[in-house]
Amino acid sequence: MDMNNAPIETVEPPIETDEPSDEHAGLNSRLETAAWGLFLIMLGGLWLVPDERVPGGTWLLGAGLIMLGLNLARFLLKIPVSHSTVLLGLVAFVIGGADFLGLDLPLFPILLIAVGLSMLLRPLLDRRGAAE
């Protein structure tokens, strides 16, 4: 038999996604609902307090902590972490924390840098996760 004409079989690697498997979908949904609940409670609570008593950036700091906490819970429960909400959570936390401390950081350039870094690092993170 001629080996040059032998059919070549290819094996496709599994596609990595940020979506949780069916077994974790219900738990992930409950975590997201809890995060939304915390976010709405935080916003409502902040609006009840007079503006002069709430430091600037408080809502961004809180939103960042909620997004990072959601992904920490996902990580601990072995549910795929959402890279986009980690990125947004980090940006919100940094900008909110800086505003809380009285620093004026440029939001748009920082967001552009963060998105660019995530585009560069995403393939490396996906490759490392697939190797484990």
C-alpha positions in Angstrom: 0.0 0.0 0.0 1.3 3.5 -0.9 1.7 5.5 2.3 1.5 8.8 0.4 -2.1 8.2 -0.5 -3.2 7.0 3.0 -5.9 9.0 4.5 -4.8 11.4 7.2 -6.8 11.6 10.4 -6.9 14.9 12.2 -8.0 15.3 15.8 -9.5 18.6 16.8 -8.7 19.8 20.3 -11.6 20.6 22.5 -12.7 24.2 22.2 -12.1 26.2 25.4 -14.8 28.7 26.3 -15.8 30.9 29.2 -19.1 29.1 29.3 -19.6 26.7 32.2 -20.6 23.1 31.5 -24.2 21.9 31.9 -23.4 20.6 35.4 -22.2 24.0 36.6 -24.7 26.2 34.6 -27.3 26.3 37.4 -24.7 27.2 40.1 -23.1 29.8 37.8 -26.6 31.3 37.2 -27.2 31.6 41.0 -23.8 33.2 41.5 -24.5 35.8 38.7 -27.9 36.5 40.3 -26.4 37.0 43.7 -23.8 39.4 42.2 -26.5 41.4 40.5 -28.4 41.5 43.7 -25.3 42.8 45.6 -24.7 45.4 42.9 -28.3 46.7 43.0 -28.3 46.8 46.9 -25.0 48.7 46.8 -26.3 51.2 44.3 -29.6 51.7 46.2 -27.7 52.1 49.5 -25.3 54.6 48.0 -28.2 56.7 46.6 -29.8 56.8 50.0 -26.7 58.4 51.5 -26.2 62.2 50.8 -23.5 62.7 48.1 -21.2 64.7 50.4 -20.9 61.7 52.7 -19.9 59.2 50.0 -16.4 59.4 48.7 -16.0 59.6 44.9 -15.3 56.3 43.3 -17.2 54.3 45.9 -19.6 52.7 43.4 -16.8 51.7 41.0 -14.8 50.3 43.9 -17.8 48.3 45.0 -18.7 47.1 41.4 -15.1 46.0 40.9 -15.1 44.0 44.2 -18.4 42.4 43.3 -17.1 41.3 39.8 -13.8 40.0 41.2 -15.6 38.3 44.0 -17.9 36.6 41.5 -15.0 35.2 39.6 -13.2 34.2 42.8 -16.3 32.1 43.7 -16.3 30.6 40.2 -12.6 29.7 40.5 -13.1 28.1 43.9 -16.1 26.1 42.7 -14.2 25.0 39.5 -16.5 27.0 37.2 -14.8 28.7 34.2 -13.8 32.2 35.1 -15.0 35.0 32.8 -12.0 36.9 31.6 -14.0 39.9 30.6 -15.6 40.4 34.0 -12.2 39.9 35.6 -10.8 42.6 33.3 -13.7 45.0 34.0 -13.6 44.3 37.7 -9.9 45.1 37.9 -10.3 48.3 35.9 -13.3 49.4 38.0 -11.5 48.5 41.2 -8.3 50.5 40.2 -10.2 53.5 38.9 -12.6 53.5 41.8 -9.8 53.1 44.3 -7.8 55.9 42.8 -10.9 58.2 42.8 -11.6 57.1 46.4 -8.0 58.3 47.3 -8.5 61.5 45.4 -6.4 60.6 42.4 -7.7 61.4 38.9 -6.7 58.5 36.6 -7.6 58.7 32.9 -10.3 56.0 32.5 -10.3 55.7 28.7 -6.5 55.2 28.1 -6.4 52.7 31.0 -9.3 50.8 29.5 -7.6 50.7 26.1 -4.4 49.4 27.6 -6.3 46.8 29.6 -8.2 45.6 26.6 -5.0 45.4 24.5 -3.2 43.5 27.3 -6.1 41.0 27.5 -5.9 40.5 23.7 -2.2 39.7 24.0 -2.5 37.5 27.1 -5.6 35.6 26.2 -3.8 33.1 23.9 -1.2 32.5 26.5 -3.8 31.9 29.3 -5.9 29.6 27.0 -2.8 27.6 26.1 -1.7 27.2 29.7 -5.2 26.2 30.8 -5.4 23.6 28.0 -2.1 22.1 29.0 -3.3 21.4 32.6 
